[in-house]
Amino acid sequence: MALLSWPRAATPLAGGARSWAGLAAVYGLACGAGFALSAVGYRGAALQMPGIAPWLVGAWGVLWAQLLQTLVLGGWLAVRERAALRATAAAWRASVLAGGMGALASAGWFTAFAMTSAANVRTLGMVEVVFSYLVSRRLFREPMRRSEKVGMGLMLVGLVLVCLAL
C-alpha cells in the first residue's frame, strides 16, 4: 500500500520520508490502527455467537456497529455542529440509497469476519483497491504511475497467495 499511496512530490529515494512525518500521516496511521483493531474486535464478537448462521452474525454486528456510530456522531454533531445535523436530517432522502448499499456492504464484511480470520478478510478486501483504480482509469482517464503499477502488482501477488493458502 505504501507504493500505491506515496506522495507525488516525493520519491522513495529522494527525501520522501519527510512527507510521511506530517500530521496527515499521523492521522492516517491512527485511522489504520483503529480500523485494524475494529476488524479484530468484530471477528472476536462473531466468535462469541457459535452455531448461528454467519450472515445473521454479520447482520447483527452491522446493526450494533452502525447504531453506535450513529449515536456517537449524532451526539457530536448535536453538541458541536447543530446546523450540520439539521442539514443532514433535511437531506435524508439523498443518502438512503448510498446508506443502504453501505449497510449491505458492511453486512458482507461482517459475515466474512464470522467465517474466517480478520487477517484473511482484510487482505482479500484489498481487491477493492484494484476496482477503484479500474474505475479511476476508465471514468477519469487517470494514468497509473510506475510505482502504482508495482504496488498493485505486489498487492495482487499477495492476494493470490492468501487465496491459495485458504
FENURFEN-V985240 format. One record per residue. N is the residue number from 1. RES is the residue in one letter. PSI is psi in whole degrees, 0 to 359 (999 if undefined). OMEGA is omega as a letter, one per 20 degrees, with the letter a starting at -180 (none if undefined). Layout:
# FENURFEN-V985240
N,RES,PSI,OMEGA / N,RES,PSI,OMEGA
This chain:
# FENURFEN-V985240
1,M,331,a / 2,A,320,r / 3,L,327,a / 4,L,333,a / 5,S,12,a / 6,W,133,a / 7,P,142,a / 8,R,325,a / 9,A,343,a / 10,A,145,r / 11,T,153,a / 12,P,333,a / 13,L,345,a / 14,A,69,r / 15,G,17,a / 16,G,339,a / 17,A,329,r / 18,R,327,r / 19,S,337,a / 20,W,0,a / 21,A,359,a / 22,G,178,a / 23,L,324,r / 24,A,321,r / 25,A,320,r / 26,V,315,r / 27,Y,318,r / 28,G,316,r / 29,L,320,r / 30,A,318,r / 31,C,317,r / 32,G,318,r / 33,A,319,r / 34,G,320,r / 35,F,319,r / 36,A,315,r / 37,L,321,r / 38,S,321,r / 39,A,316,r / 40,V,321,r / 41,G,318,r / 42,Y,321,r / 43,R,316,r / 44,G,319,r / 45,A,320,r / 46,A,325,a / 47,L,344,r / 48,Q,0,a / 49,M,62,a / 50,P,150,r / 51,G,1,r / 52,I,142,a / 53,A,135,a / 54,P,323,a / 55,W,327,r / 56,L,321,r / 57,V,318,r / 58,G,314,r / 59,A,320,r / 60,W,318,r / 61,G,317,r / 62,V,317,r / 63,L,310,a / 64,W,320,r / 65,A,315,a / 66,Q,328,r / 67,L,314,r / 68,L,315,r / 69,Q,319,r / 70,T,316,r / 71,L,317,a / 72,V,310,a / 73,L,318,r / 74,G,318,r / 75,G,317,r / 76,W,313,a / 77,L,323,r / 78,A,326,a / 79,V,317,a / 80,R,329,a / 81,E,67,a / 82,R,324,r / 83,A,320,r / 84,A,321,r / 85,L,316,r / 86,R,317,a / 87,A,321,r / 88,T,315,r / 89,A,323,a / 90,A,331,a / 91,A,28,a / 92,W,327,a / 93,R,325,a / 94,A,337,a / 95,S,359,a / 96,V,313,a / 97,L,312,r / 98,A,318,r / 99,G,319,r / 100,G,318,r / 101,M,322,r / 102,G,320,r / 103,A,320,r / 104,L,318,r / 105,A,318,r / 106,S,323,r / 107,A,323,r / 108,G,315,r / 109,W,311,a / 110,F,325,r / 111,T,318,r / 112,A,320,r / 113,F,329,r / 114,A,344,a / 115,M,331,a / 116,T,178,a / 117,S,153,r / 118,A,324,r / 119,A,317,r / 120,N,317,a / 121,V,311,a / 122,R,322,r / 123,T,313,r / 124,L,330,r / 125,G,345,r / 126,M,348,r / 127,V,339,r / 128,E,332,r / 129,V,320,r / 130,V,314,a / 131,F,321,r / 132,S,323,r / 133,Y,323,r / 134,L,316,r / 135,V,316,r / 136,S,319,a / 137,R,313,a / 138,R,311,a / 139,L,316,a / 140,F,358,r / 141,R,36,r / 142,E,126,r / 143,P,155,r / 144,M,132,r / 145,R,164,a / 146,R,317,a / 147,S,326,r / 148,E,321,r / 149,K,318,r / 150,V,314,r / 151,G,318,r / 152,M,318,r / 153,G,314,r / 154,L,319,r / 155,M,318,r / 156,L,322,r / 157,V,316,r / 158,G,319,r / 159,L,317,r / 160,V,316,a / 161,L,319,r / 162,V,316,r / 163,C,322,r / 164,L,329,a / 165,A,341,r / 166,L,999,none
